[in-house]
Amino acid sequence: MATPSKPSEDMVFYDIAMRPPIASTCCAVNPWKSRLALNFKNIAYSTTWVPLPDIAQVRSDLGVDACRNFGDGTKFYTLPILVDRNTNTKIGDSFDIAVYLQTEYPNSGSGNLFPPQKLDFVYNLDDALLVPLSERKGDEHDEYSRFNTNVDAAFTAHLSLMAYNLPFEPATAEASRAEFIRRAGVKSWDDFEVKGEKREKIKESFHLMLGDLSKLFLKDTTGPFILGEQASYADLIVGGWLRMMRVTLPEDEWEEARGWHGGIFGRLHDSLEKYAEVK
Ligand SMILES: N[C@@H](CCC(=O)N[C@@H](CS)C(=O)NCC(=O)O)C(=O)O
């Protein structure tokens, strides 16, 4: 059976609205992974920007069930969602979106999102996470899926360096902050600000974690990606987090982190710029 190499109708991609100008403030990690994957595949799509408090409604209206739960078992409605009108498909998880794009459009854009490779990066997920990460069932692209989980855990454990500066959309900023305050069980938004010695400690741990992750990128030094010159979805997973860092870390800390470990992550971020257009 012939597989289409490129979709003919534009797809619709749902991401979280942030403060204008959106192209320089959008920073939701999982939507970023999908944007990078869509652009990698050279797919034509338009973005629908959803204010954070409206995600549950939009997701329900589309008939896409939640893929995450809060710690108490209630549904956690998230983005991204991708609607592909070419195949009448709706997908509500970034990893599933990448797998779908690869399966449905194998020859499109820059090629294979999932070239075989060993992705041996392990992060011990402690119970400090506010909201449990998604769990994947099934073993398709297992190595990448495990890597995604470990990378998400590793960065999420350091999210306190970034959360305070989230550039919320002005119209819904108060409601969005209130929701984060409720989830964290804190009293005010100021409780999210991490300063002084506590911040330095977390930065140190972040630096160490990134040092561990950087080893993967040192196996092949011919390029900025894990496989050298060939980008894969593993690079896009890390790239999604680098976008979040760029927007939400204080500028001097982002510059500092770009330079850590021989500048590996600064180089990776910049090399993924060709897939980072916000459409
Ligand atoms: N497993 C899902 C997780 C998606 C997810 O956690 N999305 C976050 C943004 S990165 C979200 O929509 N958060 C909404 C909220 O915090 O209310 C995926 O990979 O797509």
PDBQT file of the ligand as one rigid body, heavy atoms in Angstrom, charges set to zero:
ROOT
HETATM    1  N1  LIG A 301       1.857  13.352  27.975  1.00  0.00    +0.000 N 
HETATM    2  C1  LIG A 301       1.368  14.614  27.495  1.00  0.00    +0.000 C 
HETATM    3  C2  LIG A 301       1.578  15.679  28.558  1.00  0.00    +0.000 C 
HETATM    4  C3  LIG A 301       1.114  17.028  28.077  1.00  0.00    +0.000 C 
HETATM    5  C4  LIG A 301       1.309  18.114  29.126  1.00  0.00    +0.000 C 
HETATM    6  O1  LIG A 301       1.647  17.855  30.273  1.00  0.00    +0.000 OA
HETATM    7  N2  LIG A 301       1.044  19.360  28.681  1.00  0.00    +0.000 N 
HETATM    8  C5  LIG A 301       1.155  20.509  29.556  1.00  0.00    +0.000 C 
HETATM    9  C6  LIG A 301       2.007  21.575  28.887  1.00  0.00    +0.000 C 
HETATM   10  S1  LIG A 301       3.655  21.032  28.634  1.00  0.00    +0.000 SA
HETATM   11  C7  LIG A 301      -0.230  21.122  29.733  1.00  0.00    +0.000 C 
HETATM   12  O2  LIG A 301      -1.031  21.107  28.818  1.00  0.00    +0.000 OA
HETATM   13  N3  LIG A 301      -0.514  21.711  30.893  1.00  0.00    +0.000 N 
HETATM   14  C8  LIG A 301      -1.774  22.348  31.126  1.00  0.00    +0.000 C 
HETATM   15  C9  LIG A 301      -1.893  22.810  32.534  1.00  0.00    +0.000 C 
HETATM   16  O3  LIG A 301      -0.895  22.815  33.253  1.00  0.00    +0.000 OA
HETATM   17  O4  LIG A 301      -3.018  23.184  32.898  1.00  0.00    +0.000 OA
HETATM   18  C10 LIG A 301       2.083  14.976  26.215  1.00  0.00    +0.000 C 
HETATM   19  O5  LIG A 301       3.260  14.603  26.076  1.00  0.00    +0.000 OA
HETATM   20  O6  LIG A 301       1.483  15.584  25.347  1.00  0.00    +0.000 OA
ENDROOT
TORSDOF 0
